[in-house]
Amino acid sequence: MQCNLKTDTSRYARQIILSEVGALGQQRLKDSKVLVVGAGGLGCPVLLYLAGAGVGTIGIVDNDIVDVSNLHRQILYAIADVGDLKVLAAKRRINQLNPDIVVHTVATVLNPDNVLSLLAEYDIIVDATDNFAAKYLISDACIECEKPMVYASISQFEGQVSVFNYYNRHTQQRGPCFRDLFETPPPPHLTQNCSEAGVLGVIPGLLGCFQANEVLKLILRAGEPLSGQLLSIDCLDNTFHLLNINKKTRDRPPARTLGATTTPAWRDSDWLSPDTLHDWIATQAPFQLVDVRDVSEHQQGSLGGRLIPLKDIIKRQEELDTARRIVFYCKSGVRSKAALLAVRTVSQEAELYSLEGGIERYLAIYPDECYPVVFERP
């Protein structure tokens, strides 16, 4: 694919005059293929700036739809896009910005069966996901396919970015991978996505811009990539820290174990339906109900039971009555699922359940049964 000098010089004039870009660099951008996994808070700015810079082929993988709650931070979308698949809405916006580039979309969730084929045709992989399972899977697949992974994660007012599995042409060595940073996942009760932990809209925008910058540096072979280094940013106190990541010696993971971790497995049977919980309450079945939300949420309304915020679930595990069935609940089911997995790591024999859909779904079905419903007996 050759540059159209008249069109490209006009559109990309402000970057072509940079010595690190020039006509050759612009051609490299046009010839490059970048896959962005996740079209949310991180993926949106990455996609916009890669398209603006003239990256010739962009792939987008995401299975979510646009929700009104996304709009404060996911800057690709407008109110008219609500209800549409993110990949389709993103493609429309990118084509409006730069109709000369090719955009491929895949509305699916990455898994060990499809990840290698999805990554195969791209030069650089951008991890714009919001969960550790996806990050391990992408990292393992990048090692298998010998491709660099541009990583970022965010929470509330903080974020971090790095480049994993980067091949250094001078040393002919690959840099650290995601498992060198996190050999095993943090405990489930310490990891929450934006819908649970919250995030200021500008934070994914800022980190996504850093990711886009790393991608462009890799394509242009300009500067030093964040390989072997983790840039950590705290926007509340405006601190930036550059931390070293040491590469560990390990065997390449076989394809059948891509993304494998030691996190306890989730089973569909771990969900407890609102109807079943209602029946247990009505029949006074023996079980312990545990609210894993914050104190302020509990005070605004609850289903009763013992309050143990998610962040304290392991530290206060002695308060859990594992001789009985235990039902965890939260607002929507995300934190209660994390609580169940965390407790399962230390009490594998306990009979644990997470209320499906959380208190929101329960009260939608049984609106007159807000606190007190079940009192925790000492």
Summary of the structure (lengths in Angstrom):
residues: 378
radius of gyration: 23.2
end to end distance: 72.0
largest distance: 78.0
contacts: 1232
relative contact order: 0.11
helix: 39%
strand: 20%
